[in-house]
Amino acid sequence: MAAPMKKTQLSVYLDPEVMKTLSAYAARREQPMSLIAEAAIASFLSPDADERREAAIAKRLDQQDRRLARLERDVGICVETLALFVRFWLTTTPPLPEPAAQAARAQAGARYDNFVAALGRRLNQGPKLRQEIPDDIQESFSNSDDTQ
């Protein structure tokens, strides 16, 4: 059985701030400074550290990509909903005669306040329109557009 290798001593010069930080950390952990310095150097020289950091960054980027895709989908739904509503409203609503138009303008503020209140309730209580639309709706619409 081979005897374990003896550790080699190394003299290192540290800035006073780094030494103070190392000393405080060693005191909190109740470990010798040399053990902490050795672990820090090993971690710094380890090729695994770069791979772990790269994996963590890749994971965060994937999460951001999924969030951005959901945001893009939700904005697309909003734009299409608004465009469809405006087209429908413009094609189905005849212009009002002037006396009726004046009465409608007088009621517009109250009707708008009711709309905002209803929208607030819907946003607070749900379900949201974007939740009612399946994620794969784009695929089924694009397939039906190809057949027409």
Secondary structure, DSSP 4 states (H G I P E B T S, - for coil): -PPPPPPPP------HHHHHHHHHHHHHHT--HHHHHHHHHHHHH-HHHHHHHHHHHHHHHHHHHHHHHHHHHHHHHHHHHHHHHHHHHHHH-PPPPHHHHHHHHHHHHHHHHHHHHHHHHHHHH---HHHHS-TTHHHHHHHHHHH-
